Amino acid sequence: MTFMSDNLTEDNLQKMPETRERRLPQFLPKILGQKVTIRLSDGRLLQGELKAFNAYELLIGTPRGETIVFKGQVATIDYEPPKEKEASA
């Protein structure tokens, strides 16, 4: 019996087609460092600054300190998009 891993060499890895689907643009990196209002799935609001995030958690800086929120508990995230700079005349 042959396993797929038996055929994996550096040469084969470079020739293998990319099988991952194209990822959509993410918006969390764009709002990193901005003030956000997060509505949790139980209805509570959390306001603060988005300080960091990973695949499962958001780190929010609040007046009471830093809070970690699991993404599965987030219903919505509201933020103000940065205002566009007016062109100089």
Secondary structure as the mmCIF struct_conf table of DSSP 4:
data_model
#
loop_
_struct_conf.conf_type_id
_struct_conf.id
_struct_conf.beg_label_comp_id
_struct_conf.beg_label_asym_id
_struct_conf.beg_label_seq_id
_struct_conf.end_label_comp_id
_struct_conf.end_label_asym_id
_struct_conf.end_label_seq_id
HELX_RH_3T_P HELX_RH_3T_P1 MET A 4 ASN A 7
HELX_RH_AL_P HELX_RH_AL_P1 GLU A 10 LYS A 15
BEND BEND1 MET A 16 MET A 16
HELX_LH_PP_P HELX_LH_PP_P1 PRO A 17 GLU A 18
BEND BEND2 ARG A 20 ARG A 20
HELX_LH_PP_P HELX_LH_PP_P2 GLU A 21 GLN A 26
BEND BEND3 PHE A 27 PHE A 27
HELX_RH_AL_P HELX_RH_AL_P2 LEU A 28 ILE A 31
TURN_TY1_P TURN_TY1_P1 LEU A 32 GLY A 33
BEND BEND4 GLN A 34 GLN A 34
STRN STRN1 LYS A 35 LEU A 40
TURN_TY1_P TURN_TY1_P2 SER A 41 ASP A 42
BEND BEND5 GLY A 43 GLY A 43
STRN STRN2 LEU A 45 PHE A 53
BEND BEND6 ALA A 55 TYR A 56
STRN STRN3 GLU A 57 THR A 62
TURN_TY1_P TURN_TY1_P3 PRO A 63 ARG A 64
STRN STRN4 GLY A 65 PHE A 70
HELX_RH_3T_P HELX_RH_3T_P2 LYS A 71 GLN A 73
STRN STRN5 VAL A 74 TYR A 79
HELX_LH_PP_P HELX_LH_PP_P3 GLU A 80 SER A 88
#
